[in-house]
Amino acid sequence: MARDETFKHEVLRLAGAEVLTCIQCGTCSASCPTAHLMNPSIRRLIKLCLEGKKKEALHNETLWLCTSCLLCTVRCPRGIRPKAVVSALKDIAERAGLRSKDAAYEQFFLKQIKDYGRIAELALTGEFLLVFPQGAVQSMQMGLELLPRGKIDLKIEKIKGRDEVKRIVEELSK
Amino acid sequence: MPIGVYVCHCGLNIAGVLNMEKLKSFAEKLPDVAVARDLQFSCSDIGQEQIQKDIAELKLDRVVVAACSPRLHEPTFRRAIAKAGLNPYMLEMANIREQCSWVHMEQPAMATEKAKDLIAMAVAKAALLQPLEPESIPVSKNVLVVGGGVAGIAAALDLGDCGLHVFLVERRPTIGGYMALLTDVFPTNDCSICVLGPKMSDVYNHSNITLITYAEVLGVEGSVGNFTVSGVRKARYVDEKLCKGCISECAGVCPVEVPSEYDFGIGKRKAIYVPYPQAVPLVACVDPKACIGCARCVEACPAQAVKLDQEPQDFELNVGAIIVATGWQPFDATRKEEYGFGRYRDVITTLQMERMLNASGPTKGEVVRPSTCKIAESIAFLQCVGSRDSTVGNLYCSRVCCMASLKNAQLVKEKYPHNDITIYYIDIRAGGEGYEEFYVRAQKLGINFVRSRVSRIEEVEGEISLIFEDTQTGEMKRVRHDLAVLSVGLEPDEKADVLGNLLGLSRRPDGFFEIAHPKMRPVEAHIDGVFIAGCASGPKEIPISIAQGSAAAAKAVKLLHKGVLELEPTSAYVDPEKCIKCKLCVDLCPKKAIAVKSPAYVDEAACKGCGSCAAACPVDAINMRFFSDEQIMAQVQAATEEKREFPSIVAFLCNWCSYGAADLAGTSRIQYPTNARNIRVMCSARVDPSFVLEALRRGADGVLIAGCRIGECHYRDGNYQALQRVNVLKGVLEKIGLDPGRVKIVWCAASEGEIYARDLKDFIGELKAMGPIGTELKK
């Protein structure tokens, strides 16, 4: 596939031109605490950007596994900020309307704020798992542990002045 | 006064940006110009012949070449016009490449306008040039070599063999440098000390070499041909003449043991010691920090050589040239905290490995785990520790570490064939004669190569593990090893700072001493009569250090062998009629060239032409033979003849640093706006306040003065004098109602093209905010 130069330059604009100086040494991936869950690794992700492989660079879990711990950025011998590359890709993905786990979660989160003025954990988790059922089993296990300890509130609490909160949210969403 | 103007295309380097036709026709119309031509390559034989032909046919008596920086080709064109019978000083260059076409590539029209001014300025100056005759001075045929490593040894031996007398000054108690501490050396794996040892003895026995070990240079006065160097010989507490070097007697009774710096901390030595058995001179030395003063060595010495009351001795040398061979120091691996050096005992450096592998080293050639003292069976070599790493500020490749690790891995594998050895690398750099073959040999021996830069080392229950990504398989790994060897890079020797500052050497961004030209003048410093050899100017392998030592020696011989030296006739002179005997100039002169006579008198052989006296003289009684008041004034006037853009800036750049920085901005293609018209002066102190006032009077919006960094002036303290004058000038401007910010003084080293461009851009911004000159008067 041909190199998507527009995509490459957008990443460079957002993450810094020093990304061009990457020597693929792997310090970033080896420093990453979630590297074992990532595919491609953060090192490969940077290579994909430089190769202009937009689809592969955006459609992966790696972006959403970054914990922003910045170890990659601290240790990179070329002064590249791999974390900034991840942020750039997230930005591009969201602008392209790619629905990510994070974005979906944020949407549900905001909807509850709008409706109740605060978060109801159980309902939020439930709604989210309907869209992304992959984590359902794990979440349920955790839920069953938390419930007897009184860590989960089954009620949905609503605050006073919800109309105003709603107005704020709508104003901000414009 | 027919002037010839030659505008050089320099291929497309200049012609690719500037409009040559416009420049030529502009030059033709300038006063006194008899001919203006554009030449493809003015420095080529054809170009030079054209200039010579015109001199003969058109009876030109002065020449302007608009081309590259005069710092590059002024000597070329001076020779060319001298060949045609003109005095070589009847040449002026307009720098339209480094300071125009290369830095304004995106603004060809404005760059052409700027080039017009630069040519007009050069023509105006050329009209006032005077023929000058160089003076000859007698020079010393002695050479000082600082640093007794392999480069310094090579230089000293070659110089001594050519009949010059050498003073070899070494900071440590022995010569030999780092090479003497290495085990076998690549790519032939021959024993290092076996090849270096005889050379060290040759130095000791050479009739033309005076060896001064355990000594430091503390002062340098004078200049090319006649340096006076002072220094101190530290007290060894052992009489060099009496000591036989047997060492067993004195060290045998010494009760104090400390880690040996010659074993990089893994071996021990006594408080009285010789660094290693092959040390030259083979004389014991007492470490005053470790010695408890029990004096048992004094009693034990059969030759009565130990003198605990010995005092440091001062020395003074007269030399014609100085070779700086101060070498390098290993990167301090504790700075890479993630590798745990200094915390984990089984993490060592290349140099400690070298000492372990050395048959006369602390482990007698056995490679052991420091934590258990058992043979290390699985060894990891980590490349690029402190090199190619912007997190520690060392972006450069140290050049020798790949080969050093390949070599050490081979030596270990040959000694312990069942050992598991892995080299973790980013790129294997094996570029040298026989080097790639050496890499193949390592591969065939069964050494493992993993393309990875290790992220960190962890120690759990006394066992170390490396954490890395194998970038070829994409696997994240954690691998246990007995021993990790950090391949530390080479850094410039911190202790060489003193000498660098004394000599006024500049440093590259990587911290090593800068050579006069990165390709064409590999062993010359910016300072006349000073040469640099070996790792002082960057990491190098042994053969290249030796070649540089010999090259520096050849350069010193070339400089001094005749016993006389021709000097640039760029000195100051006094008009005795005008002199009011205020003696202001006498104290200012950095070269002490002005005598306290009435009227003042300049010793023109000692004068280096900085021009501070001429700028300071309250009655203009002092002038310069080159860069005269009239010439600079003519340049200022030509620069302000036509206001081509706002803000218009007249900039004075000192020859050594800031003009060099502006040239470097050109060679690095750093782009900046076209507003400034640069005037080269020898020193920022040359800038007479009247030049600045004239520029502003004629409508320049601002004046920039750029000098060497504070403390780094090539004439000692000219930039301080310039600063003082600028501060006074600012007061004057304020009094007349002008914004004092219209005069700005900045500092940049010759290595700081980026800083020059940044300072200029800042100044342009400030002037834009002020508005055109005179705006403030209307308010």
Interface residues (C-beta under 8 A of the other chain):
Chain A: I23 Q24 C25 G26 T27 S29 A30 S31 A35 H36 P40 S41 R43 R44 V74 R75 C76 P77 R78 G79
Chain B: E338 C384 R388 D389 S390 T391 I426 D427 R451 S452 R453 V454 S455 R456 I467 F468 E469 D470 T471 G474 M476
